[in-house]
Amino acid sequence: MEGRVPPAGGDETDANPQVGRLQPPPPPPPIPPPPLAYHAETYVIQVPKDQIYRIPPPENALIAERYRAPSMQKKKAARPCSFCLLVIGLILIILALIGIAITALSFAFNPKAPTFSVVQVIAKNPKSSPHKHSQPAYDISLRVNNPNDFMGIYYRTGGVATLSFKSKKFAKGKFPRLYQDLKKSTKIKVVLKGSSATLPHQIEKSMKDKKSKLPIMLALNVKFQLKMKLGTMKTWIIDTQVACKFKVSKLGVGSRILWQKCQTEFES
């Protein structure tokens, strides 16, 4: 028997149309290969033996010390400055609190100015002096009263007193420094020396004529600074002025104050 031979040049599809229908779909396109990964490489570095150190060279320590020194100096400098600022701040706070307390207490207790009165005025002629025109001295006794119930008074150094006749000053002296406790009355003496100006005629006549009964009107002005003391604390400096007008029987031993008016004011 002879086998069947497919026709030449023929296609299996043409011979059997069902074969083409059963043929599988074409394969999908190939997946692109992944990008080439980075491969680490190893390098060999050759160093001469004379440059290999098991211990860092001393130059490295010097370099490190140079970089470290400025920062250490800054830290050391910053510590004293911060401490000084802290101390100054504390001092300022304490002073502010003390000032506030003194101010509050001062306003609460309402400090009063001291009162003055003239007790006696005596003129002293210079007995033995090489100068013909030597001026006399005047001893004025004053009584000072502190009217405050809770405050003492410090009269500071530097006070000045002047004696005038008809608005003409003819003697000047210093007001003494003293402390006066609360509700105390003190008698003090102020010594005034005559100025180089010509002595008023009535003053000179009253000094020379012991039998003169002509009263003289004089004016005493005193300027000084004081501080009020409340317990252990003191107030600020207060400028004070005293003006006294008085009539004296004569300028000599046995003189009497016939009339007077004194006024004390705190200057703003």
MOZI-V445858 format. One record per backbone hydrogen bond with DSSP energy under -1.0 kcal/mol. NH is the residue of the N-H (numbers start at 0). CO is the residue of the C=O. E is the energy in kcal/mol with one decimal. If there is no record, write none. Layout:
nh->NH co->CO e->E
nh->NH co->CO e->E
This chain:
nh->9 co->6 e->-1.6
nh->14 co->10 e->-2.1
nh->15 co->11 e->-2.4
nh->18 co->15 e->-1.5
nh->21 co->17 e->-1.3
nh->50 co->47 e->-1.6
nh->51 co->48 e->-1.3
nh->59 co->56 e->-1.1
nh->61 co->57 e->-1.8
nh->62 co->58 e->-2.3
nh->63 co->59 e->-2.5
nh->64 co->60 e->-2.2
nh->65 co->61 e->-2.0
nh->66 co->62 e->-1.9
nh->67 co->63 e->-1.8
nh->68 co->64 e->-2.3
nh->71 co->67 e->-2.0
nh->72 co->68 e->-2.5
nh->73 co->69 e->-2.4
nh->74 co->70 e->-2.1
nh->75 co->71 e->-2.6
nh->76 co->72 e->-2.6
nh->77 co->73 e->-2.3
nh->78 co->74 e->-1.8
nh->79 co->75 e->-1.2
nh->80 co->76 e->-1.4
nh->81 co->77 e->-2.5
nh->82 co->78 e->-2.2
nh->83 co->79 e->-2.8
nh->84 co->80 e->-2.6
nh->85 co->81 e->-2.0
nh->86 co->82 e->-2.4
nh->87 co->83 e->-2.8
nh->88 co->84 e->-2.5
nh->89 co->85 e->-2.3
nh->90 co->86 e->-2.5
nh->91 co->87 e->-2.6
nh->92 co->88 e->-2.2
nh->93 co->89 e->-2.6
nh->94 co->90 e->-2.7
nh->95 co->91 e->-2.4
nh->96 co->92 e->-2.4
nh->97 co->93 e->-2.5
nh->98 co->94 e->-2.8
nh->99 co->95 e->-2.5
nh->100 co->96 e->-2.5
nh->101 co->97 e->-2.9
nh->102 co->98 e->-2.6
nh->103 co->99 e->-2.6
nh->104 co->100 e->-2.6
nh->105 co->101 e->-2.9
nh->106 co->102 e->-2.4
nh->107 co->103 e->-2.0
nh->108 co->104 e->-2.8
nh->109 co->105 e->-1.4
nh->114 co->144 e->-2.2
nh->116 co->142 e->-1.1
nh->118 co->140 e->-3.2
nh->119 co->140 e->-1.2
nh->121 co->138 e->-2.1
nh->123 co->136 e->-3.3
nh->136 co->123 e->-2.0
nh->137 co->191 e->-3.1
nh->138 co->121 e->-2.9
nh->139 co->189 e->-2.6
nh->140 co->119 e->-2.7
nh->141 co->187 e->-3.0
nh->142 co->116 e->-2.6
nh->143 co->185 e->-3.6
nh->144 co->114 e->-2.6
nh->145 co->183 e->-2.8
nh->151 co->228 e->-2.2
nh->152 co->179 e->-2.9
nh->153 co->226 e->-3.0
nh->154 co->177 e->-3.1
nh->155 co->224 e->-2.8
nh->159 co->222 e->-2.6
nh->160 co->172 e->-2.6
nh->161 co->220 e->-2.5
nh->162 co->170 e->-2.3
nh->163 co->218 e->-2.7
nh->164 co->167 e->-2.4
nh->167 co->164 e->-1.2
nh->169 co->162 e->-2.4
nh->170 co->162 e->-1.2
nh->171 co->192 e->-2.3
nh->172 co->160 e->-2.7
nh->174 co->158 e->-2.3
nh->177 co->154 e->-1.1
nh->179 co->152 e->-2.9
nh->183 co->180 e->-1.2
nh->185 co->143 e->-3.3
nh->187 co->141 e->-2.6
nh->189 co->139 e->-2.9
nh->191 co->137 e->-2.8
nh->192 co->171 e->-2.7
nh->193 co->135 e->-2.3
nh->194 co->169 e->-1.9
nh->203 co->199 e->-2.4
nh->204 co->200 e->-2.6
nh->205 co->201 e->-2.2
nh->206 co->202 e->-1.7
nh->207 co->203 e->-1.9
nh->208 co->204 e->-2.7
nh->211 co->208 e->-1.2
nh->215 co->247 e->-2.6
nh->217 co->245 e->-2.9
nh->218 co->163 e->-2.1
nh->219 co->243 e->-3.0
nh->220 co->161 e->-2.3
nh->221 co->241 e->-2.5
nh->222 co->159 e->-2.7
nh->223 co->239 e->-2.1
nh->225 co->237 e->-2.2
nh->226 co->153 e->-1.8
nh->228 co->151 e->-2.7
nh->229 co->232 e->-3.1
nh->232 co->229 e->-1.9
nh->234 co->227 e->-2.6
nh->237 co->225 e->-2.8
nh->239 co->223 e->-2.9
nh->240 co->264 e->-2.3
nh->241 co->221 e->-3.1
nh->242 co->262 e->-2.5
nh->243 co->219 e->-3.1
nh->244 co->260 e->-2.3
nh->245 co->217 e->-2.3
nh->246 co->258 e->-3.1
nh->247 co->215 e->-2.7
nh->248 co->255 e->-2.7
nh->254 co->251 e->-1.5
nh->257 co->246 e->-3.0
nh->258 co->246 e->-1.2
nh->260 co->244 e->-2.2
nh->262 co->242 e->-2.1
nh->264 co->240 e->-2.5
nh->266 co->238 e->-2.9
